[in-house]
């Protein structure tokens, strides 16, 4: 029997997809960063030739030579470059250039090496020269010049006084060219790396979850509604011919059901619970949105949040909650340990914030973070308020939420370090949290008396830290269907409609599970000494809006 003919290949071999020239000539590598070039030159005893690319921070011209500061964002501060007379023509603050030359030992103070330039290639100009305005109206005063320097058009000059925060925020597109904002972005990058490495070692799977959702996880109503189209623009007139009138014989079609409202997510927790019911341990790192009007140093309307969830927790409530708190604590410790070793923290942030070293010492202390029940915390706050009238603007009362001043007193004055506050009143927390009264027991020893007194609490926690207040919050989730439905009814949520899928998770193979969420910008501020979350992200989105 003759062999069957072979079908032609649908996809040609890989070697046919690329020219032989491309195979023989790979693209050139990216330019060497200033940090890498300087590190290599530091071990050299003679001139070290290289080519540097970056942006000019400042120019200081002398009679026969000019000095400039070049930065490419790869390290704290720039490097000094030396240009012979004539090579500095066209150098302005903010311009980009490639400089060919060699590293040599520096004669000046503050740096061991400087870069002596032999050739300059301008890449991008910067309109940064001082504008000169004629002063014709001052002509009678001959001692004055005919022109006067009005201002610089480049808004990021290199000044000893620094640039005021309002100017930096108005020019967020140029802000990363300054040392502080650039160092913050590098720290965020290192935090992301440490986060991924930590959870990978702990067996967690990273997942990507929806940004647009029909569920409000927190139930506070502070959501951004998604509106399709551009309502501020009138719809274009239709050019289609008018439709013929419908025949009376045609049966009317039922109107489609209204589409559910959609929002930008305030938390991915509900969806994270769904994937955890299969993956057992999962986390997500994504932006969240809350339409709250709080114009404070701790709030943004768009922020990044780490959320982690674990299934098959211990059947004992206190033990299970402690397991979740351990995950949160170990995560903070892992990220802080990695970031503390970064040169940006030592070279920039530690110098700007002397108290930062004490912050790291508290975060990385060998002892576990203390646990304190909400009931006990209120007692301590009330005792302090009684002994120090006027200490708090808000009186600490059982059943009311802890204010920022309460949280900071607990962390900064009482414990002087991080601590977990557990077992908050159920009325203060969302519907999905496990109620202590319905569980096998209160989740802390200090809460047992409160439970016996009829105070309904939940198996939850907030992680409080000095200088910030609340950094993270978590809980055990209500894993029983009947109790979850009752809680949803009490909160006015439709368990047969928009939240039916969430109830299904309890119908098909439920487990004891729990998790936490951590505000990323607050953690950035904690690890860098920044006191305002607006300085902890490149383009902050706050209640006052943004032009970017």
C-alpha positions as CSV (number, residue, x, y, z in Angstrom):
1,X,0.0,0.0,0.0
2,X,1.4,3.4,-1.0
3,X,2.2,5.7,1.8
4,X,-0.2,8.5,2.4
5,X,1.0,11.9,1.2
6,X,2.0,14.3,4.0
7,X,0.0,17.5,4.4
8,X,1.9,20.7,3.9
9,X,2.9,22.5,7.0
10,X,0.4,25.2,8.0
11,X,3.1,27.2,9.8
12,X,6.5,27.4,8.2
13,X,9.6,26.4,10.2
14,X,10.8,29.1,12.6
15,X,13.9,29.8,10.6
16,X,11.7,31.0,7.7
17,X,10.0,33.5,9.8
18,X,13.1,35.6,10.4
19,X,15.7,36.7,7.9
20,X,19.2,35.3,8.2
21,X,20.5,38.8,8.7
22,X,18.4,39.2,11.9
23,X,19.8,35.9,13.2
24,X,23.4,36.9,12.5
25,X,23.0,40.5,13.9
26,X,21.0,40.7,17.2
27,X,19.9,44.1,18.3
28,X,22.4,46.1,20.3
29,X,22.0,46.0,24.1
30,X,20.3,48.7,26.0
31,X,22.6,51.5,27.3
32,X,24.5,50.8,30.5
33,X,22.9,52.5,33.5
34,X,24.8,55.1,35.4
35,X,24.7,53.0,38.5
36,X,26.1,50.0,36.8
37,X,28.8,52.0,35.0
38,X,29.9,53.8,38.2
39,X,30.0,50.5,40.1
40,X,32.3,49.0,37.4
41,X,34.5,52.1,37.3
42,X,34.9,52.1,41.1
43,X,37.1,49.1,41.0
44,X,39.3,50.5,38.2
45,X,42.5,52.3,39.1
46,X,42.8,54.2,35.8
47,X,40.4,55.9,33.4
48,X,37.3,53.8,32.5
49,X,35.9,54.6,29.1
50,X,32.1,54.4,28.7
51,X,29.0,56.1,27.3
52,X,26.4,57.5,29.7
53,X,22.8,58.5,28.8
54,X,20.5,60.5,30.9
55,X,19.0,63.9,31.8
56,X,20.9,67.0,32.9
57,X,20.0,68.1,36.4
58,X,22.1,71.2,36.6
59,X,24.9,73.0,34.8
60,X,27.6,75.2,36.4
61,X,29.8,77.0,33.8
62,X,33.3,78.3,34.6
63,X,35.9,80.0,32.4
64,X,37.5,76.9,30.8
65,X,35.3,74.1,31.9
66,X,31.7,73.3,32.9
67,X,30.3,70.9,35.4
68,X,26.9,69.2,35.0
69,X,25.0,66.6,37.0
70,X,23.6,63.7,34.9
71,X,21.0,61.3,36.2
72,X,19.2,58.4,34.5
73,X,17.1,57.3,37.5
74,X,19.1,54.2,38.3
75,X,20.5,55.5,41.7
76,X,20.0,58.2,44.3
77,X,21.4,61.5,43.0
78,X,23.2,62.1,39.8
79,X,26.9,62.0,38.8
80,X,29.1,64.9,38.1
81,X,30.3,65.2,34.5
82,X,33.1,67.5,33.3
83,X,32.9,69.2,29.9
84,X,35.7,71.1,28.3
85,X,34.9,74.6,27.0
86,X,32.7,74.3,23.9
87,X,31.2,71.0,24.6
88,X,28.6,72.6,27.0
89,X,27.0,74.6,24.2
90,X,23.3,73.8,24.3
91,X,23.3,72.2,27.7
92,X,20.2,73.2,29.6
93,X,18.5,71.8,32.8
94,X,16.2,69.0,31.8
95,X,17.7,68.1,28.4
96,X,18.6,64.5,27.6
97,X,22.0,63.6,26.1
98,X,24.4,60.7,25.5
99,X,28.0,61.5,26.7
100,X,31.0,59.6,25.6
101,X,34.1,59.8,27.8
102,X,35.8,58.1,30.8
103,X,35.5,57.8,34.5
104,X,38.4,59.5,36.4
105,X,39.2,60.1,40.0
106,X,37.4,63.3,41.2
107,X,39.3,66.2,42.7
108,X,36.2,67.6,44.3
109,X,34.4,66.6,47.5
110,X,31.3,64.4,47.7
111,X,32.2,61.9,45.0
112,X,35.1,59.5,44.4
113,X,34.6,59.4,40.6
114,X,33.5,61.9,38.0
115,X,32.9,61.5,34.2
116,X,35.2,63.4,31.9
117,X,33.3,64.0,28.6
118,X,34.9,63.8,25.2
119,X,31.8,63.8,22.9
120,X,28.2,65.0,23.4
121,X,25.2,63.8,21.5
122,X,22.0,65.7,22.3
123,X,18.9,63.6,22.3
124,X,16.1,65.9,23.5
125,X,16.2,69.7,24.1
126,X,14.7,71.3,27.2
127,X,13.3,74.8,27.2
128,X,14.9,75.6,30.5
129,X,16.8,78.8,29.9
130,X,16.0,81.8,32.0
131,X,13.7,84.1,30.1
132,X,14.9,87.7,29.9
133,X,12.2,90.4,29.9
134,X,13.0,94.0,28.7
135,X,12.5,96.7,31.3
136,X,11.9,99.7,29.1
137,X,9.9,101.4,31.8
138,X,13.0,101.4,34.0
139,X,15.2,103.1,31.4
140,X,15.5,106.3,33.5
141,X,17.3,104.3,36.1
142,X,20.6,103.7,34.3
143,X,22.1,101.7,37.1
144,X,19.6,98.9,36.4
145,X,20.1,96.4,33.5
146,X,17.9,96.7,30.4
147,X,16.6,93.1,31.0
148,X,15.7,91.1,34.0
149,X,15.5,87.3,34.6
150,X,11.8,86.6,35.1
151,X,11.5,82.8,35.6
152,X,12.6,79.4,34.3
153,X,10.2,77.6,32.1
154,X,11.5,74.1,33.2
155,X,9.6,73.6,36.5
156,X,12.1,71.2,38.1
157,X,15.2,73.2,38.7
158,X,18.0,71.8,40.9
159,X,17.8,74.2,43.9
160,X,19.3,73.9,47.3
161,X,16.0,75.0,48.9
162,X,14.1,72.1,47.2
163,X,10.8,72.4,45.3
164,X,7.6,72.9,47.3
165,X,5.2,70.0,47.4
166,X,2.4,71.9,45.6
167,X,4.8,72.6,42.7
168,X,5.8,68.9,42.6
169,X,2.2,67.8,42.6
170,X,1.2,70.2,39.9
171,X,4.0,68.8,37.7
172,X,3.5,65.1,38.5
173,X,4.6,64.2,34.9
174,X,8.1,65.6,35.7
175,X,8.2,64.8,39.4
176,X,10.1,61.5,39.0
177,X,13.1,63.5,37.9
178,X,13.7,64.6,41.4
179,X,15.6,62.4,43.8
180,X,12.8,61.7,46.3
181,X,10.1,60.7,43.9
182,X,12.5,58.6,41.9
183,X,13.7,56.8,45.0
184,X,10.1,56.1,46.0
185,X,9.4,54.5,42.7
186,X,12.5,52.3,43.0
187,X,11.4,51.3,46.5
188,X,7.9,50.4,45.2
189,X,9.6,48.2,42.6
190,X,11.6,46.4,45.2
191,X,8.5,46.0,47.3
192,X,6.7,44.3,44.4
193,X,9.7,41.9,44.0
194,X,9.7,41.1,47.7
195,X,6.0,40.5,47.7
196,X,6.1,38.1,44.8
197,X,9.1,36.2,46.2
198,X,7.5,35.9,49.7
199,X,4.2,34.5,48.5
200,X,5.8,32.2,46.0
201,X,7.8,30.7,48.9
202,X,4.6,30.4,50.9
203,X,2.8,28.5,48.2
204,X,0.4,31.3,47.2
205,X,-0.8,31.7,43.6
206,X,-1.1,35.2,42.2
207,X,-4.3,35.8,40.3
208,X,-5.7,38.7,38.3
209,X,-9.3,39.6,39.1
210,X,-11.9,42.0,37.7
211,X,-11.6,45.8,38.1
212,X,-15.2,46.3,36.9
213,X,-17.7,44.5,39.1
214,X,-21.4,44.5,40.1
215,X,-20.6,43.8,43.7
216,X,-19.8,46.2,46.5
217,X,-17.6,44.2,48.9
218,X,-17.5,46.7,51.7
219,X,-21.2,47.8,51.4
220,X,-20.3,51.4,52.2
221,X,-21.7,52.7,48.9
222,X,-18.5,54.7,48.2
223,X,-18.1,53.4,44.7
224,X,-17.5,54.8,41.2
225,X,-20.2,53.8,38.8
226,X,-19.2,52.8,35.3
227,X,-21.0,54.8,32.7
228,X,-20.6,53.7,29.1
229,X,-20.0,56.3,26.4
230,X,-19.3,60.0,26.9
231,X,-22.4,61.6,28.4
232,X,-20.9,65.1,28.1
233,X,-20.9,64.7,24.3
234,X,-24.2,64.7,22.3
235,X,-24.8,61.6,20.3
236,X,-24.3,62.2,16.5
237,X,-27.4,62.4,14.4
238,X,-28.2,59.1,12.7
239,X,-27.9,59.1,8.9
240,X,-29.8,55.8,8.5
241,X,-33.2,55.9,6.8
242,X,-36.2,55.8,9.2
243,X,-37.5,52.3,10.0
244,X,-40.9,51.4,8.5
245,X,-43.8,51.3,11.0
246,X,-44.2,48.0,12.8
247,X,-47.0,45.9,11.6
248,X,-49.9,45.5,14.0
249,X,-49.7,41.8,13.2
250,X,-46.2,41.6,14.6
251,X,-46.2,40.3,18.2
252,X,-44.4,42.7,20.5
253,X,-41.1,41.5,21.8
254,X,-40.5,41.7,25.6
255,X,-38.1,44.3,26.7
256,X,-34.7,42.9,27.8
257,X,-34.1,42.9,31.5
258,X,-32.1,46.0,32.7
259,X,-28.4,45.5,32.9
260,X,-27.0,45.4,36.4
261,X,-25.1,48.4,37.6
262,X,-21.4,48.1,37.3
263,X,-18.7,49.7,39.5
264,X,-15.0,50.1,39.8
265,X,-14.0,47.6,42.4
266,X,-13.4,48.7,46.0
267,X,-11.9,45.3,46.8
268,X,-11.3,42.0,45.0
269,X,-12.0,39.9,48.0
270,X,-15.3,38.3,46.9
271,X,-13.7,37.1,43.7
272,X,-10.5,36.1,45.5
273,X,-12.6,33.8,47.7
274,X,-13.9,32.2,44.6
275,X,-10.5,31.3,43.2
276,X,-9.3,30.3,46.7
277,X,-12.1,27.7,46.8
278,X,-10.0,25.9,44.1
279,X,-6.4,27.1,44.6
280,X,-6.5,27.0,48.4
281,X,-4.0,29.9,48.7
282,X,-4.2,32.9,46.4
283,X,-3.4,36.6,46.4
284,X,-3.9,39.5,44.1
285,X,-2.2,42.9,43.8
286,X,-4.3,45.4,41.9
287,X,-5.8,49.0,42.0
288,X,-8.9,49.7,44.0
289,X,-11.2,52.6,43.9
290,X,-13.3,54.3,46.6
291,X,-15.3,57.5,45.9
292,X,-14.8,58.8,49.4
293,X,-14.4,62.6,50.0
294,X,-11.7,62.2,52.7
295,X,-9.1,64.8,51.9
296,X,-6.4,63.5,54.3
297,X,-2.9,62.3,54.2
298,X,-4.1,58.7,54.5
299,X,-6.7,58.4,51.7
300,X,-6.7,58.2,47.9
301,X,-9.6,57.5,45.6
302,X,-7.4,55.2,43.6
303,X,-4.8,53.1,45.4
304,X,-3.2,49.7,45.2
305,X,-4.1,46.9,47.5
306,X,-2.6,43.5,48.3
307,X,-5.2,41.0,49.2
308,X,-4.6,37.4,50.2
309,X,-6.9,34.5,51.1
310,X,-6.3,31.0,52.4
311,X,-8.7,28.0,52.7
312,X,-8.8,25.0,55.1
313,X,-7.9,27.1,58.2
314,X,-8.1,25.5,61.6
315,X,-11.5,24.6,63.0
316,X,-10.8,26.5,66.2
317,X,-11.7,30.2,65.7
318,X,-8.9,31.8,67.7
319,X,-6.3,29.5,66.0
320,X,-7.7,30.2,62.5
321,X,-7.7,34.0,63.0
322,X,-4.1,33.7,64.3
323,X,-3.2,31.9,61.1
324,X,-4.4,34.8,59.0
325,X,-2.7,37.4,61.3
326,X,0.5,35.4,60.9
327,X,0.3,35.6,57.1
328,X,-0.2,39.3,57.3
329,X,2.7,39.8,59.8
330,X,5.1,37.6,57.9
331,X,4.3,39.5,54.7
332,X,5.1,42.9,56.2
333,X,8.3,41.5,57.8
334,X,9.5,40.0,54.5
335,X,8.9,43.2,52.5
336,X,10.5,45.4,55.2
337,X,13.5,43.1,55.5
338,X,14.2,43.3,51.8
339,X,13.5,47.1,51.4
340,X,15.7,48.0,54.4
341,X,18.7,46.6,52.6
342,X,18.1,48.8,49.5
343,X,20.5,51.7,48.9
344,X,17.6,54.1,48.3
345,X,16.5,53.7,51.9
346,X,20.0,54.3,53.3
347,X,21.1,57.0,50.9
348,X,17.9,59.1,50.8
349,X,15.0,58.2,53.1
350,X,17.0,57.4,56.2
351,X,18.8,60.8,55.8
352,X,15.4,62.6,55.4
353,X,13.6,60.8,58.3
354,X,15.9,60.1,61.3
355,X,13.1,58.2,63.0
356,X,12.9,55.7,60.1
357,X,15.5,53.4,61.7
358,X,13.3,53.0,64.8
359,X,10.4,52.2,62.6
360,X,12.3,49.3,61.0
361,X,13.5,48.1,64.4
362,X,9.9,47.9,65.6
363,X,8.7,46.2,62.4
364,X,11.4,43.6,62.5
365,X,11.6,43.0,66.3
366,X,11.9,39.2,67.0
367,X,8.8,39.0,69.1
368,X,5.4,38.5,67.3
369,X,3.3,41.6,67.0
370,X,1.0,41.9,70.1
371,X,-2.7,41.1,70.0
372,X,-5.3,43.2,71.7
373,X,-9.0,42.8,71.5
374,X,-11.2,45.8,70.5
375,X,-12.9,45.7,73.9
376,X,-9.6,45.9,75.8
377,X,-8.3,48.6,73.4
378,X,-11.4,50.8,74.2
379,X,-10.8,50.2,77.9
380,X,-7.2,51.4,77.6
381,X,-8.2,54.4,75.5
382,X,-11.0,55.4,78.0
383,X,-8.5,55.1,80.9
384,X,-6.0,57.3,79.2
385,X,-8.7,59.8,78.2
386,X,-9.9,60.0,81.8
387,X,-6.4,60.6,83.1
388,X,-5.6,63.1,80.4
389,X,-8.7,65.3,79.5
390,X,-8.5,66.6,76.0
391,X,-6.1,63.9,74.8
392,X,-8.6,62.8,72.2
393,X,-11.0,64.8,70.0
394,X,-13.3,61.8,69.9
395,X,-14.3,59.9,73.0
396,X,-13.5,56.2,72.9
397,X,-16.8,54.4,73.3
398,X,-17.5,50.7,72.8
399,X,-19.5,50.2,69.6
400,X,-17.9,53.2,67.8
401,X,-15.1,52.9,65.3
402,X,-11.5,53.6,66.4
403,X,-10.4,57.0,65.1
404,X,-7.0,57.6,63.6
405,X,-5.9,59.3,66.8
406,X,-7.0,56.2,68.8
407,X,-5.1,53.9,66.5
408,X,-1.9,56.0,66.6
409,X,-2.0,56.2,70.4
410,X,-2.3,52.5,70.7
411,X,0.6,51.9,68.2
412,X,2.9,54.9,69.1
413,X,2.3,55.3,72.9
414,X,0.9,52.1,74.3
415,X,2.7,49.4,72.4
416,X,5.3,51.6,70.6
417,X,5.2,49.3,67.6
418,X,2.9,47.3,65.4
419,X,-0.1,45.5,67.0
420,X,-3.2,43.7,66.0
421,X,-6.6,44.8,67.3
422,X,-9.1,42.0,67.1
423,X,-12.8,41.2,67.5
424,X,-14.5,44.5,66.5
425,X,-18.3,44.9,66.9
426,X,-20.2,43.3,64.2
427,X,-22.1,46.5,63.4
428,X,-18.9,48.1,62.3
429,X,-17.9,45.3,59.8
430,X,-19.1,44.0,56.5
431,X,-21.6,41.1,56.1
432,X,-19.1,38.4,55.1
433,X,-17.2,38.4,58.4
434,X,-17.6,35.4,60.7
435,X,-19.6,36.3,63.9
436,X,-17.9,35.2,67.1
437,X,-21.2,34.4,68.8
438,X,-22.1,31.9,66.1
439,X,-18.7,30.3,66.2
440,X,-17.2,27.8,68.5
441,X,-16.0,30.6,70.8
442,X,-14.6,34.2,70.9
443,X,-11.5,34.6,68.8
444,X,-9.5,36.0,71.7
445,X,-9.5,35.4,75.5
446,X,-10.2,39.1,76.1
447,X,-13.3,38.9,74.0
448,X,-14.9,36.1,75.9
449,X,-16.3,38.3,78.6
450,X,-17.7,40.7,75.9
451,X,-19.4,37.8,74.2
452,X,-21.0,36.8,77.5
453,X,-22.2,40.3,78.0
454,X,-24.1,40.2,74.8
455,X,-21.8,42.3,72.7
456,X,-21.8,40.8,69.2
457,X,-18.3,40.8,67.6
458,X,-16.7,39.3,64.6
459,X,-13.5,37.3,64.2
460,X,-11.5,40.1,62.5
461,X,-8.5,42.2,63.0
462,X,-6.8,45.5,62.0
463,X,-3.0,45.8,61.9
464,X,-2.0,49.2,63.4
465,X,1.5,50.7,63.0
466,X,3.1,53.9,64.3
467,X,2.9,56.9,62.1
468,X,0.1,55.4,60.0
469,X,-2.6,53.9,62.0
470,X,-4.4,51.1,60.2
471,X,-2.2,49.4,57.7
472,X,-4.1,46.2,57.0
473,X,-7.4,44.5,57.9
474,X,-8.6,41.0,57.7
475,X,-11.0,38.4,59.1
476,X,-12.4,34.9,59.0
477,X,-15.2,34.7,56.4
478,X,-18.6,33.3,57.2
479,X,-18.4,29.9,55.5
480,X,-21.9,28.6,56.3
481,X,-24.6,29.3,53.8
482,X,-27.6,29.8,56.1
483,X,-25.7,32.3,58.4
484,X,-24.3,34.1,55.3
485,X,-27.8,34.5,53.8
486,X,-29.1,35.9,57.1
487,X,-26.2,38.4,57.3
488,X,-26.9,39.5,53.7
489,X,-30.6,40.0,54.5
490,X,-29.7,42.1,57.5
491,X,-27.5,44.3,55.3
492,X,-30.1,44.5,52.5
493,X,-28.2,42.5,50.0
494,X,-29.9,40.4,47.3
495,X,-28.5,36.9,47.8
496,X,-30.8,35.6,45.0
497,X,-29.6,38.2,42.5
498,X,-26.3,40.0,42.2
499,X,-24.7,38.0,45.1
500,X,-26.1,34.5,44.2
501,X,-22.7,33.4,42.9
502,X,-21.1,34.3,46.2
503,X,-23.6,32.2,48.2
504,X,-22.9,29.3,45.8
505,X,-19.4,29.2,47.2
506,X,-21.0,28.0,50.5
507,X,-23.3,25.6,48.7
508,X,-20.6,23.6,46.9
509,X,-17.7,22.5,49.1
510,X,-17.3,25.3,51.6
511,X,-14.3,25.5,53.9
512,X,-13.1,27.6,56.8
513,X,-11.2,30.4,55.1
514,X,-10.0,33.9,55.7
515,X,-7.8,36.6,54.5
516,X,-6.7,40.3,54.6
517,X,-6.1,43.4,52.6
518,X,-3.2,45.8,52.9
519,X,-3.0,49.3,51.5
520,X,0.2,49.5,49.4
521,X,0.7,53.3,49.5
522,X,0.5,53.3,53.3
523,X,3.1,50.6,53.4
524,X,5.3,52.6,51.0
525,X,5.0,55.5,53.4
526,X,5.8,53.4,56.4
527,X,9.0,52.0,54.8
528,X,10.2,55.4,53.5
529,X,9.1,57.8,56.2
530,X,6.7,59.6,53.9
531,X,3.8,60.9,55.9
532,X,1.4,61.6,53.0
533,X,0.2,58.9,50.6
534,X,0.2,61.4,47.8
535,X,4.0,61.2,47.8
536,X,3.9,57.4,47.7
537,X,2.6,57.0,44.1
538,X,3.5,58.5,40.8
539,X,0.1,60.0,39.9
540,X,-2.0,60.4,43.0
541,X,-5.8,60.3,42.6
542,X,-7.4,62.1,45.5
543,X,-10.8,63.8,46.2
544,X,-9.7,67.1,44.6
545,X,-9.1,65.5,41.2
546,X,-6.1,65.5,38.9
547,X,-5.3,67.0,35.6
548,X,-3.2,64.0,34.5
